[in-house]
Structures are given as C-alpha cells and as structure tokens.
Amino acid sequence: MRKRKRIKVVLGPKCQMPLPKEICDQLGTGPGDVLELMVEDSTLVARPRKRVALEALKEIQQAFQCSGITEDELQEAGRRVRQDYHIA
C-alpha cells in the first residue's frame, strides 16, 4: 500500500486553495486545467476534468461496442439527419 504524504494548505480570503506542485504532478494537471470537486464522506475529492471526459468517452465507446453500431454507421446517420434539416 502506498504511503500518503499529508500536505497542508491554507485557504485564502476568497476560500481559494493553492495546490502544491507535487499534487498537480500526481494528478497530471497544470495551470489552466479544470478540476471537478466532490465531497465524499467528509473528504474532498478532486479529479481532473479531462480525466472525467476520457472516462465518459470510454463508456460511450463501450456502449457502441455493445450496440453493434459502428462509428461509420453513426457518422452516416448524422450526415443524413443534417441533410434532411438543410433541405427542409
């Protein structure tokens, strides 16, 4: 089991919290990145938004695999719908 290092931070006047570089490195984040924050059982959980998006994309890909619809079929259906709306 990985030993967790405790790092203390101080909330600023607007309740902002600086994230130490060590934490950002572990999360794979940097300036300008967006974090999703949650509270689970009185614990603050921060997840990089790009990671959340990648997890959602994986779920979508799995759903397509289960449905039997190919990406090409989906794109073609989208083209047909767009053409129908442009013509009308």
ZAMARGU-4260 file (C-alpha; in steps of 0.2 Angstrom, whole numbers, plus 5000, padded with zeros to 4 digits):
<rodrens>
0) 5000/5000/5000 | 5006/5017/4995 | 5010/5029/5010 | 5001/5045/5008 | 5010/5061/5012
5) 5000/5074/5021 | 5002/5092/5014 | 4994/5107/5022 | 4987/5121/5013 | 4979/5137/5019
10) 4963/5144/5012 | 4964/5162/5005 | 4952/5176/5008 | 4940/5170/4995 | 4941/5152/5001
15) 4954/5148/4987 | 4966/5134/4989 | 4983/5133/4981 | 4988/5116/4975 | 5006/5111/4978
20) 5016/5106/4963 | 5018/5089/4970 | 4999/5086/4970 | 4997/5093/4952 | 5011/5082/4946
25) 5002/5067/4954 | 4985/5072/4946 | 4994/5076/4929 | 4987/5094/4930 | 4994/5112/4927
30) 4989/5130/4926 | 4973/5132/4917 | 4967/5114/4919 | 4949/5112/4927 | 4946/5101/4942
35) 4930/5093/4947 | 4927/5094/4966 | 4916/5082/4976 | 4914/5079/4994 | 4913/5060/4999
40) 4911/5056/5017 | 4918/5072/5023 | 4933/5070/5011 | 4937/5082/4997 | 4940/5073/4981
45) 4947/5082/4966 | 4948/5075/4949 | 4955/5082/4933 | 4940/5087/4921 | 4950/5080/4906
50) 4951/5063/4915 | 4932/5064/4918 | 4929/5067/4900 | 4941/5052/4895 | 4931/5041/4906
55) 4915/5046/4898 | 4922/5043/4881 | 4927/5026/4886 | 4909/5022/4892 | 4902/5029/4876
60) 4914/5018/4866 | 4909/5003/4876 | 4891/5007/4873 | 4894/5007/4854 | 4903/4990/4855
65) 4888/4983/4864 | 4875/4990/4852 | 4884/4983/4837 | 4883/5001/4828 | 4899/5006/4820
70) 4907/5023/4821 | 4905/5024/4802 | 4886/5020/4803 | 4884/5033/4816 | 4893/5046/4806
75) 4882/5042/4790 | 4866/5043/4800 | 4872/5060/4807 | 4875/5066/4789 | 4858/5061/4783
80) 4850/5070/4798 | 4859/5086/4794 | 4855/5085/4775 | 4836/5082/4780 | 4837/5098/4790
85) 4846/5108/4777 | 4834/5104/4763 | 4818/5107/4773
</rodrens>
